[in-house]
Structures are given as structure tokens and as C-alpha cells.
């Protein structure tokens, strides 16, 4: 039976890590557990449960700064921000249902540790770009901090960029400071309704590129093949029976209305265009953000590919040629979501080959534990980069007590 440590303070976390170092006992670091199956299966002999470290510690709307403990629910933060008409601009996804757990159980610590961002990443950046600072306990059993509670803060080497996306393998964060921004007054989405049969993936990427390179400040762009659009909770989208390319515009009401009209003129040369307003627009982008279209078929293996947008349809076709599945595109085509019928290697060799051919990055988001044990979940690193990764791990966690093997075997 796995032993569980549940500290209730930073001092408790420090003591727990010091004990693990002294006893040479690996720790499986966990918050609410909504992302426990992201990455390789962790070989920790003891669980470090951070769920007691929860709550917003400071929120300064005028300074656009919020400080929270790591197990604070994203939903709690969103509620507090909404009361002041503010938001987390990087649009963190709720991946709970996709990964087989409950909705609205994601925490700020897990979001930052996994560097999760939604459709607005093309404009607002990733989670790491919105992390101002943190307090943490390293795998050496030492307290340290980086950054601070101001939007402009220069303190030398930016450890925040290193910590975001480290999946708890370097340190245990005990306090997190993020940048927040005003929420847009209005949100609308221009839809291109592709009338002819076919996936229209190449057409969709071309249209998204036109929108994103225009002067109309697009905040999100996604393409849904017809069979994906049919699963939308937005009646107008699901009832269309066609592939759809969606382009989001946000801001003040006059500006949004003007830019939408201009985009409809620009994109109308491809196919008929329509428009979604606030409620339906928000629902559509929530679905895209949370990868809701792949949440029901939980046995399917899900890949997340980051690639040059123009190469997206070619990569998807190469993978799907011999691996039955489905695809949709976010980030203007730069992010591909693939759901493949299950097999022993998750189609890894084909996915890696197709992605490598265009200089992309492939991450196995969802698969059974035995598959994630056999198959490299993260993109394999060239030896020079792998050597740097090992040195960083040794610098923060020389005894390998924090989430050992979560990202790469032996680290």
C-alpha cells in the first residue's frame, strides 16, 4: 500500500521532502489528481498530497496580480476573477473529463506544472508566460523562490520559465503568483461553413492563416472537420453537417463588430460565413479548449502535436492513413489533436515520423498505463538536449525523489 503524506503548510512540505531525501524514498507529487495520468507512470513509493495547500492568498485587481496556493482550484480562481471582470488570459484547459476524471477539479499548481494553455495561447502566450513568480521546495529539501508580486519584475535568471512544464520533477511549488488581465467586453466568432463534402483541412488552415495575418487581432482560430463539429453542444455548429473553421474576436463592442464584419468579407471568399455571439461563442471555445470532442471515447489514445501550421493537414493524413482515428486543429493549425483507435504502441512510430518530418513535437496525452510505460510520452530529446535536462534535474533534485520518471525514463 502506498503511504501518503499530506502536509498542511510550506514547512510541512519542506519536512516531507527532507524525509524523502534522507530515506531515499521517491515521492509521487499530486494535487487534486486531475492530471495524474499525464506523462509516464510515476514510480514513487510514497504520495505527497498537496490538497491541503489550497486557497487564494492575495488578489490585487488594480495590480493585475493573483497569488494562490498550488491546490487552489482553477474554478475558484476564475470565480474570483469574474467578480472583477478579469481573467487568466492563457485560458487554462479543464482536461479532467478527457483524462478520465471529473470536470472542474484542475488546480493552479497542476496547470502551471504542466504548462497548460487554451486557444488564446496564440495571443496571450502559454501558462509560463503568465507566471510571475513562485515559492517552492527543491528535491534537495531547500526552500527557494523566484519572481514576485509585480507584473514587471527582473531578478536575473527566470526560473518561472523552467518550472512551468517540469511536471513536478524539479521542485514542489507552495505558492504561485500569476498575471491576470481584464476580460473582454464582447466576444464573437466568425464561422466558415464549408459546403462541399470532405475534411477541408487544408482550406481551413489557409483561412485561419489569412485571419491571423490580418490586422483584425484574432484571439483564437480552430478548424473542426464535419464529424467533430457534429459533437458540439452549440446547435448551430452541430446541426450544420459541414466542416467548420472558427475565428474568435474579442474586445470592446464597436471594435468587435467592425473586425467581425471585416473578417466576414475577408473569409467569405472561401465559403459562406456566419457569426456566433457571446454565449454560443464561449461554449464553442470551451469545447475546443477542453478537447471535449474526445472526452467520451475514453479508450481512444490521444496525441497532441505542435507543428508548423501549414504542415498540419499533411501530418494528420500521414498518421491517419494507417491508424484509424479523428483530428481537429487549434492555434491556427499549429496544434493538432488526434484521437486514435487503441493499439499496443499508440501509433507512436508513425506519429513520431510524421511529426519529425516537419520539425514538430508530439506528446501522448492519453493512453493506458501499460502503454505509457512502454512508449515515450514526451518527444524524445537529442543527446545534447537530454544532457542538459539531466544536469537540470541533478541540480534541483540530485536524489531523484520528485516524480521520478514522470517525463523521461531515469529522470
C-alpha positions as CSV (number, residue, x, y, z in Angstrom):
1,X,0.0,0.0,0.0
2,X,1.3,3.4,-0.9
3,X,1.9,5.7,2.0
4,X,0.5,9.2,1.8
5,X,2.0,12.4,3.3
6,X,-0.4,15.3,3.4
7,X,1.3,18.5,4.6
8,X,-0.8,21.5,5.6
9,X,1.9,24.2,5.2
10,X,5.1,25.1,3.4
11,X,7.0,23.8,6.4
12,X,5.2,20.5,6.2
13,X,6.2,20.2,2.5
14,X,9.8,21.0,3.4
15,X,9.8,18.4,6.1
16,X,8.3,15.8,3.8
17,X,10.9,16.3,1.1
18,X,13.7,16.3,3.6
19,X,12.4,13.0,4.9
20,X,12.2,11.6,1.4
21,X,15.8,12.6,0.7
22,X,17.0,11.1,4.0
23,X,15.1,7.9,3.4
24,X,15.8,7.8,-0.3
25,X,12.1,7.4,-0.9
26,X,10.7,8.6,-4.2
27,X,7.6,10.9,-4.0
28,X,4.6,11.0,-6.3
29,X,3.6,14.6,-6.1
30,X,-0.1,15.2,-6.5
31,X,-2.7,18.0,-6.0
32,X,-6.3,17.2,-6.9
33,X,-5.2,14.3,-9.2
34,X,-6.9,15.5,-12.4
35,X,-3.7,15.3,-14.3
36,X,-2.2,12.2,-12.6
37,X,-2.2,10.2,-15.9
38,X,-0.4,12.9,-17.8
39,X,3.1,11.8,-18.6
40,X,4.7,8.5,-17.8
41,X,3.6,6.3,-14.9
42,X,5.4,7.7,-11.8
43,X,7.4,5.2,-9.7
44,X,7.0,7.0,-6.4
45,X,6.9,4.8,-3.3
46,X,5.1,7.5,-1.3
47,X,2.5,10.0,-2.3
48,X,3.0,13.7,-1.4
49,X,-0.6,15.0,-1.4
50,X,-0.8,18.8,-1.6
51,X,-4.6,19.1,-1.5
52,X,-4.4,20.9,1.9
53,X,-2.4,23.7,0.4
54,X,-5.4,25.5,-1.2
55,X,-6.8,29.0,-1.3
56,X,-6.2,32.4,-2.8
57,X,-3.6,34.2,-0.6
58,X,-3.7,37.6,-2.3
59,X,-5.6,39.2,-5.2
60,X,-4.9,42.8,-6.3
61,X,-7.2,43.6,-9.2
62,X,-5.7,47.0,-9.7
63,X,-2.2,45.5,-10.0
64,X,-3.4,42.6,-12.2
65,X,-1.8,40.0,-9.8
66,X,-3.2,37.0,-8.0
67,X,-1.3,34.7,-5.5
68,X,-2.6,31.3,-4.7
69,X,-1.5,28.0,-3.1
70,X,-0.9,25.2,-5.5
71,X,-4.0,23.1,-4.8
72,X,-6.4,26.0,-5.4
73,X,-9.0,25.0,-8.0
74,X,-8.9,26.8,-11.3
75,X,-12.7,27.2,-11.0
76,X,-12.2,29.1,-7.6
77,X,-9.7,31.5,-9.2
78,X,-12.0,32.0,-12.3
79,X,-14.9,32.8,-10.0
80,X,-12.8,35.4,-8.0
81,X,-11.6,37.0,-11.3
82,X,-15.1,37.1,-12.8
83,X,-16.3,39.2,-9.9
84,X,-13.8,41.9,-11.0
85,X,-14.4,41.3,-14.8
86,X,-10.9,39.8,-15.1
87,X,-9.5,36.5,-16.5
88,X,-6.4,34.3,-16.8
89,X,-5.5,35.3,-20.3
90,X,-3.8,32.0,-21.2
91,X,-7.2,30.3,-20.9
92,X,-6.3,27.1,-18.9
93,X,-8.0,24.0,-20.1
94,X,-10.1,21.7,-18.0
95,X,-8.7,18.3,-19.1
96,X,-10.4,16.3,-16.3
97,X,-13.0,14.6,-18.5
98,X,-10.5,14.0,-21.3
99,X,-8.2,12.2,-18.8
100,X,-11.0,10.2,-17.1
101,X,-11.6,12.3,-14.0
102,X,-14.3,14.8,-13.0
103,X,-14.7,18.3,-14.5
104,X,-13.6,21.4,-12.6
105,X,-11.1,19.6,-10.5
106,X,-7.9,21.1,-12.0
107,X,-5.6,23.2,-9.8
108,X,-3.4,26.2,-10.5
109,X,-0.4,24.1,-9.4
110,X,-1.1,21.3,-11.9
111,X,-1.9,23.8,-14.6
112,X,1.4,25.6,-14.2
113,X,3.4,22.4,-13.7
114,X,2.0,21.1,-17.0
115,X,2.2,24.5,-18.7
116,X,-1.4,24.1,-20.0
117,X,-2.9,26.9,-22.1
118,X,-6.0,27.1,-24.3
119,X,-7.0,28.6,-27.7
120,X,-5.8,32.1,-26.7
121,X,-2.2,31.0,-26.4
122,X,-1.6,32.4,-29.9
123,X,-2.2,35.9,-28.5
124,X,-1.6,35.7,-24.7
125,X,1.2,33.1,-24.6
126,X,1.5,29.9,-22.6
127,X,1.0,29.4,-18.9
128,X,4.7,30.0,-18.3
129,X,4.3,33.5,-19.9
130,X,1.7,34.4,-17.3
131,X,3.6,33.1,-14.3
132,X,5.1,36.0,-12.4
133,X,6.8,34.0,-9.6
134,X,6.6,31.2,-7.1
135,X,7.8,29.7,-3.8
136,X,8.9,26.1,-3.9
137,X,10.8,23.3,-2.2
138,X,13.5,21.7,-4.3
139,X,14.3,18.0,-4.4
140,X,17.3,18.9,-2.2
141,X,14.9,19.8,0.6
142,X,15.6,23.5,0.3
143,X,13.1,26.4,0.2
144,X,13.6,28.9,-2.7
145,X,11.6,31.5,-4.7
146,X,11.6,33.3,-8.0
147,X,9.9,36.4,-9.2
148,X,7.4,38.4,-7.2
149,X,4.1,40.1,-7.0
150,X,4.5,42.7,-9.6
151,X,3.9,42.5,-13.4
152,X,7.3,44.0,-14.2
153,X,9.9,42.1,-12.2
154,X,13.5,41.4,-13.2
155,X,15.5,39.2,-10.8
156,X,18.1,37.6,-13.1
157,X,17.6,34.0,-14.4
158,X,13.9,33.3,-14.9
159,X,13.2,30.1,-13.0
160,X,9.5,30.5,-13.7
161,X,10.1,29.5,-17.4
162,X,11.9,26.4,-16.2
163,X,9.4,25.4,-13.6
164,X,6.3,25.6,-15.9
165,X,6.2,22.4,-17.8
166,X,8.5,20.5,-15.5
167,X,5.6,18.2,-14.3
168,X,6.8,18.4,-10.6
169,X,10.1,16.8,-11.4
170,X,12.3,19.7,-10.1
171,X,10.5,21.2,-7.2
172,X,7.2,21.3,-5.3
173,X,5.6,24.7,-5.7
174,X,4.0,26.0,-2.5
175,X,2.9,29.5,-3.7
176,X,2.1,30.7,-7.2
177,X,1.8,34.2,-8.5
178,X,0.1,34.8,-11.8
179,X,-0.7,37.8,-14.0
180,X,-4.4,38.4,-14.7
181,X,-6.0,40.7,-17.3
182,X,-9.3,42.4,-17.9
183,X,-11.9,40.2,-19.5
184,X,-13.1,41.3,-23.0
185,X,-16.3,43.3,-23.1
186,X,-17.6,41.3,-26.1
187,X,-16.7,38.1,-27.8
188,X,-17.8,36.9,-31.2
189,X,-16.8,34.1,-33.5
190,X,-16.8,34.1,-37.3
191,X,-17.6,30.7,-38.8
192,X,-16.7,29.5,-42.2
193,X,-19.3,26.9,-43.3
194,X,-17.6,24.6,-45.8
195,X,-20.4,23.4,-48.0
196,X,-18.8,20.7,-50.1
197,X,-18.0,17.2,-48.8
198,X,-14.6,16.4,-47.4
199,X,-12.5,17.4,-44.4
200,X,-11.4,20.8,-45.8
201,X,-8.3,20.7,-43.5
202,X,-6.1,22.5,-46.0
203,X,-8.7,25.1,-46.8
204,X,-9.3,25.6,-43.0
205,X,-5.6,26.2,-42.3
206,X,-5.4,28.6,-45.3
207,X,-8.4,30.6,-44.0
208,X,-7.0,30.7,-40.4
209,X,-3.7,31.9,-41.7
210,X,-5.4,34.7,-43.6
211,X,-7.3,35.7,-40.5
212,X,-4.3,35.5,-38.2
213,X,-2.1,37.5,-40.5
214,X,-4.7,40.2,-41.0
215,X,-4.9,43.4,-38.9
216,X,-8.0,42.2,-37.0
217,X,-6.4,40.9,-33.8
218,X,-7.8,37.4,-33.8
219,X,-7.6,35.7,-30.4
220,X,-8.3,32.1,-31.5
221,X,-8.6,30.1,-34.6
222,X,-9.7,26.4,-34.9
223,X,-10.8,24.0,-37.6
224,X,-13.3,21.2,-37.0
225,X,-14.0,18.5,-39.6
226,X,-17.7,17.8,-40.1
227,X,-17.7,14.7,-37.8
228,X,-16.1,16.7,-35.0
229,X,-18.4,19.7,-35.4
230,X,-21.4,17.3,-35.2
231,X,-20.5,16.7,-31.5
232,X,-20.6,20.4,-30.5
233,X,-23.1,21.4,-27.8
234,X,-23.7,24.6,-29.9
235,X,-26.8,23.7,-32.0
236,X,-25.8,25.9,-34.9
237,X,-22.5,24.2,-35.2
238,X,-23.6,20.6,-34.7
239,X,-26.6,21.0,-36.9
240,X,-24.7,22.3,-39.8
241,X,-23.5,18.9,-41.1
242,X,-20.4,20.5,-42.5
243,X,-16.8,21.2,-41.6
244,X,-16.3,24.5,-39.8
245,X,-13.4,26.9,-39.4
246,X,-13.9,29.2,-36.3
247,X,-12.1,32.6,-35.8
248,X,-12.6,34.4,-32.5
249,X,-12.6,38.2,-32.0
250,X,-12.6,39.9,-28.6
251,X,-12.6,43.5,-27.2
252,X,-14.9,46.5,-27.0
253,X,-18.3,46.1,-28.7
254,X,-17.7,48.6,-31.6
255,X,-14.3,47.2,-32.3
256,X,-15.5,43.6,-32.3
257,X,-18.4,44.4,-34.6
258,X,-16.2,46.2,-37.0
259,X,-13.5,43.5,-37.1
260,X,-16.1,40.7,-37.5
261,X,-17.5,42.4,-40.5
262,X,-14.1,42.8,-42.0
263,X,-13.3,39.2,-41.3
264,X,-16.5,38.0,-42.9
265,X,-15.6,39.9,-46.0
266,X,-12.1,38.5,-46.0
267,X,-13.1,34.9,-45.3
268,X,-16.3,34.9,-47.3
269,X,-14.2,34.2,-50.4
270,X,-13.7,30.7,-49.1
271,X,-17.3,29.7,-48.3
272,X,-20.4,31.1,-46.7
273,X,-19.8,32.7,-43.3
274,X,-21.9,33.0,-40.2
275,X,-21.4,34.5,-36.7
276,X,-21.7,33.3,-33.1
277,X,-22.3,35.8,-30.3
278,X,-21.4,35.7,-26.6
279,X,-23.0,32.6,-25.1
280,X,-22.6,30.3,-28.1
281,X,-19.1,31.6,-28.8
282,X,-18.0,30.9,-25.3
283,X,-19.4,27.4,-25.4
284,X,-17.6,26.6,-28.7
285,X,-14.2,27.7,-27.4
286,X,-14.7,25.9,-24.1
287,X,-15.2,22.7,-26.1
288,X,-12.0,23.4,-28.2
289,X,-10.1,24.4,-25.0
290,X,-11.0,21.2,-23.1
291,X,-10.8,18.8,-26.1
292,X,-14.4,17.9,-25.3
293,X,-14.8,16.2,-28.6
294,X,-12.6,13.3,-27.5
295,X,-13.8,13.0,-23.9
296,X,-16.5,10.4,-24.4
297,X,-14.4,7.6,-26.1
298,X,-12.1,7.3,-23.2
299,X,-10.3,4.2,-24.6
300,X,-9.0,6.1,-27.6
301,X,-5.4,7.2,-27.5
302,X,-5.0,10.9,-27.7
303,X,-1.9,12.8,-29.1
304,X,-1.2,16.5,-29.0
305,X,1.1,17.6,-31.8
306,X,2.8,21.0,-32.1
307,X,3.8,21.6,-35.7
308,X,4.1,24.4,-38.3
309,X,0.5,25.2,-39.2
310,X,0.9,24.8,-43.0
311,X,2.1,21.2,-42.4
312,X,-0.8,20.2,-40.1
313,X,-3.1,18.5,-42.6
314,X,-0.2,16.6,-44.2
315,X,0.9,15.3,-40.8
316,X,-2.6,14.3,-39.9
317,X,-3.2,12.4,-43.1
318,X,0.1,10.6,-42.7
319,X,-0.9,9.4,-39.2
320,X,-4.5,8.6,-40.0
321,X,-3.6,6.6,-43.2
322,X,-2.7,3.5,-41.2
323,X,-4.2,4.4,-37.8
324,X,-8.0,4.9,-37.7
325,X,-9.0,8.0,-35.8
326,X,-10.0,11.6,-35.8
327,X,-8.4,15.0,-35.9
328,X,-9.1,18.7,-35.2
329,X,-6.9,21.8,-35.2
330,X,-6.4,24.7,-32.8
331,X,-3.9,27.6,-32.6
332,X,-4.4,28.4,-36.3
333,X,-3.4,24.9,-37.3
334,X,-0.2,24.8,-35.1
335,X,-1.8,22.5,-32.6
336,X,-3.3,19.1,-33.8
337,X,-5.4,16.9,-31.6
338,X,-5.5,13.3,-32.7
339,X,-7.7,10.5,-31.2
340,X,-6.6,7.1,-32.5
341,X,-8.1,3.7,-32.0
342,X,-6.2,1.9,-29.3
343,X,-3.2,-0.3,-30.1
344,X,-0.1,-1.5,-28.3
345,X,2.2,1.4,-29.2
346,X,-0.4,4.2,-29.7
347,X,0.8,4.5,-33.3
348,X,4.0,6.1,-31.8
349,X,6.4,5.2,-34.7
350,X,4.1,6.7,-37.3
351,X,3.2,9.8,-35.2
352,X,6.9,10.5,-34.4
353,X,8.0,10.0,-38.0
354,X,5.3,12.3,-39.4
355,X,5.9,15.0,-36.8
356,X,9.7,14.8,-37.1
357,X,9.5,15.3,-40.8
358,X,8.2,18.9,-40.3
359,X,10.2,19.7,-37.1
360,X,7.3,19.3,-34.8
361,X,6.7,17.9,-31.3
362,X,4.4,15.0,-30.3
363,X,3.0,14.4,-26.8
364,X,1.0,11.3,-25.9
365,X,-1.8,12.8,-23.8
366,X,-4.0,9.8,-23.1
367,X,-3.3,6.1,-23.1
368,X,-3.5,3.2,-20.7
369,X,-0.8,3.0,-18.1
370,X,1.0,0.0,-19.6
371,X,1.2,1.9,-23.0
372,X,2.6,5.0,-21.3
373,X,5.2,2.8,-19.6
374,X,6.4,1.3,-22.9
375,X,6.1,4.3,-25.2
376,X,7.9,7.6,-24.8
377,X,5.2,10.0,-23.8
378,X,7.1,13.2,-24.4
379,X,9.1,13.9,-27.6
380,X,12.5,12.1,-27.3
381,X,15.3,14.6,-26.9
382,X,18.5,14.8,-28.9
383,X,21.5,13.7,-26.8
384,X,22.8,17.3,-26.3
385,X,19.4,18.5,-25.0
386,X,19.0,15.3,-22.9
387,X,22.3,16.0,-21.3
388,X,21.1,19.5,-20.3
389,X,17.9,18.0,-19.0
390,X,19.8,15.6,-16.8
391,X,22.0,18.4,-15.4
392,X,19.0,20.5,-14.6
393,X,17.4,17.5,-12.8
394,X,20.6,16.8,-10.9
395,X,20.8,20.5,-9.9
396,X,17.3,20.6,-8.4
397,X,16.7,17.0,-7.4
398,X,20.0,15.1,-7.3
399,X,18.5,12.2,-5.4
400,X,15.6,11.8,-7.8
401,X,12.9,11.9,-5.2
402,X,10.3,14.1,-7.0
403,X,8.1,12.4,-9.6
404,X,10.9,10.1,-10.9
405,X,10.4,9.1,-14.4
406,X,7.3,11.3,-15.0
407,X,8.8,12.9,-18.1
408,X,11.7,10.7,-19.2
409,X,12.8,7.3,-18.1
410,X,15.5,7.5,-15.4
411,X,14.9,11.2,-14.6
